[in-house]
């Protein structure tokens, strides 16, 4: 009774909204959430001043299907970027509850720093705008993805994915055909590089512990090992 009455208190609801906005970066509006707010504004040498807005559905919308998307615009390169994804829960439970059994389809058109693979923040997180040294080698990406994930209660999981990835050089980065002069000013430049690949990952983490959020799982280190076998094949 205390918990139920607490959730109805306007002061408590305001406090939780503010805490969620600060810690998670999202503002809830019932069946959907606006965010993450720490990506609404950023800047870099290729896009210049960048504005972004996005959101995602919650379990109030559906326990079985989950949508997320965003749109962004760079005022220097004058290009739109966007992403859309849908995840189906094949277990009948929320995709944020362990064990997960899901199918995800996504499309993304956006910029990327080659080799940068972030796990716990968005790539256009505002504080990542501040970097030391030259940061002008970027990629424009078009990525189609399909991923199947099946987790078991014993923490054994199977992940099967397909990705079609088109990369276009941006900023100070140039794609030069093999055997041509390296100087970008004189060498012919490839328009883009396109690859398709399938990937399989088998993972077993006995006695694994983690904090589960809507964005990520944060692992809790313990004395038990984690075994991962990952294989990929270019098509």
C-alpha positions, 0 to 999 in steps of 0.5 A, spaced: 500 500 500 505 504 501 508 503 494 502 504 491 500 510 494 508 513 493 507 512 485 501 516 485 504 522 489 506 528 484 512 530 488 515 523 487 513 522 480 516 529 478 523 526 482 523 520 478 522 523 472 528 528 473 532 522 475 530 518 469 532 524 465 539 525 468 541 518 469 538 515 463 537 521 458 529 519 457 523 523 458 517 518 459 510 520 456 506 514 457 507 509 451 513 512 449 520 516 451 523 522 448 531 521 448 536 520 449 537 528 451 545 527 451 545 526 444 540 532 442 546 537 440 553 535 438 558 537 434 564 535 429 569 537 424 565 533 418 557 535 420 559 541 424 553 543 429 549 537 429 541 537 432 538 530 433 531 528 436 529 521 437 525 516 442 522 509 443 516 505 445 515 502 452 512 496 455 505 500 455 505 500 448 506 493 447 510 487 451 511 484 444 514 489 439 518 495 441 520 501 436 526 506 436 528 511 431 531 518 431 533 523 426 539 528 425 541 534 421 548 536 420 549 544 419 556 543 415 555 537 411 547 539 410 545 532 410 540 528 414 541 522 418 536 517 421 535 510 424 529 506 425 529 499 428 523 494 431 524 488 435 520 483 436 519 479 443 519 471 441 518 469 449 512 474 450 515 478 455 519 484 455 525 485 451 528 488 457 527 481 461 532 476 462 532 471 458 531 474 452 528 471 445 528 476 440 528 478 433 531 485 431 530 489 424 534 495 423 536 501 418 541 506 420 544 512 415 549 516 419 556 518 421 561 514 424 569 514 426 572 508 423 574 503 428 570 506 434 565 501 437 562 504 443 558 500 448 555 504 454 554 511 450 551 513 444 556 515 438 554 522 438 554 523 446 555 531 447 561 530 451 564 526 445 564 532 441 571 534 445 577 530 442 584 532 442 588 532 436 586 531 429 579 528 428 577 529 421 577 522 418 569 519 418 565 515 414 558 516 412 554 509 413 548 505 410 547 499 415 541 494 414 541 489 419 537 483 422 539 479 428 536 473 432 538 472 439 536 466 444 538 466 451 537 460 456 536 460 463 543 457 464 546 463 461 548 460 454 546 464 448 546 464 441 546 470 436 545 470 429 546 476 425 546 479 418 549 486 416 549 489 409 554 495 410 555 501 405 561 506 407 562 512 404 569 516 406 568 523 409 572 529 411 579 527 411 578 520 409 579 517 402 578 511 399 583 510 394 583 504 389 589 499 390 595 500 386 593 508 385 598 513 388 596 515 395 595 522 394 588 524 395 589 530 390 591 526 384 588 519 385 581 517 383 577 516 389 572 510 390 565 512 391 563 507 396 565 500 399 559 495 400 560 489 404 555 484 406 556 479 412 553 473 416 555 472 424 554 467 429 556 468 436 555 462 442 556 465 449 556 461 455 557 465 462 555 461 468 553 464 474 553 471 470 550 477 474 549 484 471 544 490 472 539 490 467 537 497 464 533 499 458 539 501 454 545 496 456 546 490 461 552 493 466 556 486 468 558 485 475 565 482 475 565 475 479 570 469 479 566 465 474 569 465 467 565 468 460 566 463 454 565 467 447 565 464 440 564 468 434 565 467 427 563 471 421 563 470 413 563 476 408 558 474 402 
